[in-house]
């Protein structure tokens, strides 16, 4: 026994060090010695290692066999849960712990409850509702078979998180059970179900109203269109040239563009009138025709770049620049120095 005590102290120190903490052999040996000489500390050690079967430092099958061999039922139930063998864990709880078996079985079932973070994030739970339902029905069947009062049996519905319902547990009751034993628990349970049904009906009604509102908005937007007052060219400058594009860009928002854009548009309109007049009365001496055409095309391109496919004041580009400073550090320093007296 003294040698075992010294060996346990050494192994406890070894598994705590960084160099040997990941050595499965040391952890397995520690579990074996705990099972033989310190069974209570074994259970504490297993709980400390956690519930994630992929992260435990020991070999799960070895630990389970060791606990079964030494008849350490509490640790065996825990390892069943770590192995996600909840049905076996519940069966052993009923068999080994008598009156406390139901409490331990409920603890095993609660290990399957969805994680709160997963629920908030909308992630799929680790254990399906059907699997959890089977475990809770096993517990309900055992409780009802023991002849417990109806209130305790109905209480399993709440403890399960509504995984099981009244309809699920009714077949477990004896055929000639008196209804008076169930009156109060059933009435309370039915009231809760009635409230939930009303909440679901209200949620369905709200969803219907929202869907109708979306359909109406969609229909209004479908019939919505912008009205443009523009003058498009009906003829090109020469018979074989298409110098003026007939495409029009519509900005969704009603923001007023800057004065620079208005000035460009006025210049474009004036050049277009001159080109149209020159096209109607062609003269060989018009030396500036080509220059006007090039300038017209340049201004048109500049206007298209300014307008683009989105509003320059509230479009994506403006949103991306919302946290950008108006001046660089050099410009700010230069402006600051210019105000110094």
N, C-alpha and C positions, 0 to 999 in steps of 0.2 A: 504493500500500500504506500509505503514511503517513497519507493522508487516511482510509482505511478504519479504521486503528487509532484515530485520533481520534474517528471517528464511533462506533466500538464503545464507546469509553470514555464518550462522552456518553450513548449509549443505555443502557448498563449503569447509569449514574447515574440516568437518567430513570425507568427501570422500577422503581428502588428507592425513589423518592420517593412519598409518599402521593398526590400530585395526579395523577401519570401512571401509577401502578402498574396501574390498571385499563384503560388505553388499549390495545386489541387491536392497533391499527395499529403502535404502537411495538414491541410484542412480535413482531409478524410481521416487521417490518423488522430487528429484532435477530436473529431466526432466519435470515433471508436472508443477512445479513452473516456470521454464524457459519458457515453452510454454505459460503460462498465462501472465507472467510479463516481461520476457526478451527473446523474440524469437531470436534475433540476437546472444545472448550469447549461446543459445541452439545449434545453428549450429556450433559454435566454439567448444563447448563442445563435440559434436558428432564426429567432425573431430579429436579432440584430443584423443578420445577413440580408434580410428583406424578403419581399414576396415575388420579385421578378425572377422567374426560373432561368432566364438568359443571363442574369447578372450575379447569381450566387457563386461564391468562390469554391464551393465543394461540388463533388459529383452527386447529383440528385438521386440517382438510382442506388448508389452505395449507401447514402444516408437513410433512404427509405428502407432498404433491406436491414440495415443495422438496427433501426428503431423497431421494426417488426420482430426481429430476432430477440431483442431484449424486452419486448412487450411494453414499450414506451408509447402508450396509446395517444397521449396528448401531443407528443412530438410527431407521431405518425399522422394524426389528423392534420396537423399543420403542414407537413410535407405533401400530403395529398392535395391540399389547397394550392400549395406552390406549384405542384405538377398539373394543376387545373383539373384534377380528378375529384370534383366536388361531390359527385354522387357517392363515391367510395368514402369520402370524408364524412358525409352525413350518416351513412349506414354505420360506420364505426363509432360515431358519436352516440347513436342510439344504443348500440350494443355494449359499449364500454363504460359509459358514464351515468347510466340510470336516469335519475331525476334531472341531473344537470345536462343530459344529452341534448335536450331540446334547445337549451340556451347556446350550447356549443355549435349545434347544427345551424342555428340562426346566424351566429357569427360567421360560419363558413359561407352561408348564402349571401351575407352582406358584403363579403369580399368580391362578389360578382357585380356589385352596384356600379353604374357608370361613373366615371371620374367627372368631377364638377368642371374641370377645365375643358374636357372633351365636349361636355354638354354646351358650355358657353361658346366654344369654337364651332359647334355644329358637326363635330366629327362622329364617325361611326363608333358605337360602343364596342368594347373588346369582346363582351359576351352577349349573344343574341337574347332577345326577349323570350324566345321559345325555350332556350336552354335554362335561363333563370326560372321560367315558369315550371319546368319539370322538377327542379330542385325544391321550390317552394311547395309544390303539390306533394312531394315526398314527405316534407315536414308536416304539412296539413294532414295527410293520411295518418301519420304516426300519432299526432296530437289527438285527432278525433278517435282513433282506435283505442287510446288510453282512457277514453270516456271523460275527457275534460269538459268543462262547462262551455256552453255555446258562446259566451262573451269572449273567452280566450281564443276559441276557434275563429270567430269572426275578426278578432284583432289581428290575425295573421294577414288579412287583406291589406290593412294599413302598413304593417311591418314590411310586406313584400314590395311596397311602393306601387300598389295597384297592378302588379304583374299577374296576380290571380284574382278572380272575381267570385261572387256568390255562386254562380252557376258551376264554377269549377269544383267547389268543395262540397256541394250538396250531395253528389253521389257517394261520398265517403261516410255520411251519417247513416245510422241504422234505419231500417225500413220503417220501424214503428216509433220513431222519435216524436215526442210530444211537441206540438208547435209552440206552446207557451214558453218553452225554453229558448226559443229563437225570436220571440216577438220583438223585444226591445232592441237587441243587436241588429236584427233585420231592418227594423224601421229606421234606425240611425244610419245604417249603411245605405238604404234606399234613398234617404234624404240627401246624402252626399252625392250619390249617383245622379239624383234629380238636378242638383245644383250644377254638376259637371255637364249634364246634357243641355241645360239652359245656356251655360257658357259656350258650349260648342254651337248651339243654334245661333247665338248672338254673333259668334265669330264667322259663321257661314253667311249670316245676313250682311255683316260688314264687308266680307269678301265679295259678295254679290254686288253691293252698292259700289265698291271700288272698281270692280270689273266693268260695271255699267258706265261709270264715269270715264274710265279709260277708253271704252268704245266710243262714247260721245265725243271726247277730245280728239280721238283718232279720226273720226268722221269729219269733224270741223277742220282739222289740219289737212285732210285729204282734199277738201274743197277750197283750201286757201291758196291764193296765188298773188304774186306781186304785179303791180301795174307800172310799166316803164314808158316814159315819154321820151323817145329818142328818134333821131333822124338818121337812118342808115343810107349809105350811098347806093344809088341805083345804077351807076355806071362806073367803070374803072377809068383810070387816067388815059390809058390807051387801049386799043383793042386786045392786045396780048398781055396785059398786065393786070394783076389783082393786088394793087397796092394797099387797099383798105380792107381790113378784116371786118366781117359782119358779126363776130362773136361779141356777146355782152356779158359782163360780170356783174352779178347782183350781190350786194352785201346784205346779209340777213338783218343786222342791227340797224337802227335808224340814226346812228351817230353821224354828226356832221364832220366831213373830212376837213383837213387843214386848208388854209388859204393857198398853199403851194399847189395842191392838187387842182383847185379851181383855176388857178392861173395857167396851169398846163392844159387844162381842158379848153379854156378860152383860146389859147395859142393854137391848139390842135384844130379847133373849129375854124379859126381864121385862115390857117394854112389850107385846110380842106376846101374852103370857099375859093381861095386863089387857085388851087389846083383844078377845081371843077370848072372855073371860068377859063383857065388855060386849056382845058380839055375840049371845051366847046369851041373855042377860037384858037386853034393851034397856030403858033408862029415860029418860024425858024430862028428868029432873033432872040427868043426867050432863053437867055443864058442861065437864068436862075431856076428853071423848072426842075432840073435834077437836084439842085441844092435844096429846094423846097420839099421835094419828095423824101430825100434822106432825112431832113429835119423832122418832117411829119412822122415818118416811121420811128425815129428816135424818141419823139415825144410820146407816141402811142405805146411803145415798149416801156417807157418810164412810168406812164400811168398804170399799165398792167402790173408792173412790179409793185407799185404803191398799193393798189387795190388788192391784188392777189386773189386767193380763194377764201379769204376770211377778213373780218373787219379789223383794220389796223389799230383800233382803239379798245376793242374788247375781245379780240380773237385769241387763239392759242399763243401766238407770239407775244402779245401784250401780257398775258398771264405769266408766261415764262420770265418776263422781264420785271415782274412786280417787285421782286426782292433785290433787284440790281440797283446800285447807286446811280444817281444822275451824273456824277462827276467821278473821274478817276482821282486817285490820291494826288497825282501831279497837278491835275487841273484845279483841285481844291486848294492845294498849297499856293498855286499861282494866283488864284482868285483872292485868297486870304491876304497874300502879300500886296496885292493891288489896292486893298482897302487900308493898308497901313499908312499912317500920316508921318 
